Amino acid sequence: MKQDTNQIYNSPFNIAVLVAGIGFFIDAFDLFLFNVYRIPSLKDLGLSGNGLMLTGERLLSIQMAGMMIGGIISGIVADKLGRQTALYGSILLYSLANFGNAFVHDVDTYAIIRFLAGVGLAGELGAGITLVSESMSVEKRGYGTILVATLGALGAVTAGLIGDYLPWRQAFMAAGVAGSILLVLRMKSHEPSMFMTTRDAHATRGSLILLFSSGRRTLKYLACIFMGIPIWYSVGLLITLSPEIAKLHGITGLKLSTCFILFQLGITSGDLLSGILSQVFKSRKKILLAFMTLGVLATIYHFILINGGQQINITSFLMGLGCGYLSVFVTTTAEHFGINLRVTVTATVTNFMRGALVLLIPMHQGIERIFHLSLSGGLAITGGLVWALAIISVIALPDTYGKSLAYNEE
């Protein structure tokens, strides 16, 4: 029986949320496979010593550059042609890329594959969250995005767990199979009626020129990006580089997979809690600020333990909990913009905040060189700047709880 595309859901337990949640689960699972398998895969390709970290950071930057480009492409396609159309292309590309990743034998091919995977992965979260937001009632849509974000975080946890059981080539092959299954599931869902009823309107769709034609709209867009960057500073730098940081400070017995799993368990718990609290208190802004404050305190505690040569497992969880405002962050980003730019914004914002690693890596390296600091010292200063920008951005933006999404940007 064909689904009624005009249906607006009150319950988050519906086909749109389910498929979007599974999509983000696989998106996060695929994305974090490289973080988990960075060292074993590069060792298998013949790298060792300092080359592991430098090559790993370069490949991570290339993957994130792909995500930024993919975010632009998928966002424009989704706003012009449809949310589902963009998702089909994204899923197909990253599934094929992950299959290919299982067969690489040199770093250059590895880099090309990670770039293509990044382009493909870029479309899943932005289009999925938008589709859910436009398919649910104003009062209940926050619960839908909670489930999507939480399933995504569980995907990252799963990536961390399999790191101790599957060889890296088999893991990437499994990611390709999972993407292929998702493509079949995607065919069961439909475009939201909010998009379908306005697609024939004369509003300009998926236009970067329109996005930046208003200074107020541009500042709002940049503020949304700055809100999300601390999440990827935390997982992409502090957690991913934890083996190097531990070695520098004489911390023994640390396992990257343990730190990663604890961080993702924290972010999973935070996504559930922050999302529910934003619904209970009827405010996105207050909850964002509360969790960001927790994230800052956890990061400070993290560096205190590092400098004391102590284990950082507990702070890995606490930092994840503080970064668990992801569900509220992606919801409020979608709520800030009209139908004709909504996926262009959500896809690029979520991927530019991920892709900020392309800038954060040379940033922390430059700080270390200029001020003659250690790796942890450069990362600490970088973190201070990132968190400050995020908090200022939340303060500057209006609260969007309960805002109608049935409008176009002009």
CORJO-V528995 format. One record per run of one state. SS is the DSSP state (H for helix, E for strand, - for the rest). FROM is the first residue (numbers start at 0). TO is the last residue. If there is no record, write none. Layout:
ss = (SS | SS)
from = (FROM | FROM)
to = (TO | TO)
This chain:
ss = (- | E | - | H | - | H | - | H | - | H | E | - | H | - | H | - | H | - | H | - | H | - | H | - | H | - | H | - | H | - | H | - | H | - | H | - | H | -)
from = (0 | 8 | 9 | 14 | 44 | 49 | 81 | 82 | 101 | 106 | 135 | 136 | 140 | 162 | 167 | 186 | 192 | 196 | 207 | 211 | 214 | 239 | 241 | 248 | 255 | 280 | 284 | 307 | 312 | 322 | 325 | 335 | 341 | 355 | 356 | 371 | 374 | 396)
to = (7 | 8 | 13 | 43 | 48 | 80 | 81 | 100 | 105 | 134 | 135 | 139 | 161 | 166 | 185 | 191 | 195 | 206 | 210 | 213 | 238 | 240 | 247 | 254 | 279 | 283 | 306 | 311 | 321 | 324 | 334 | 340 | 354 | 355 | 370 | 373 | 395 | 409)
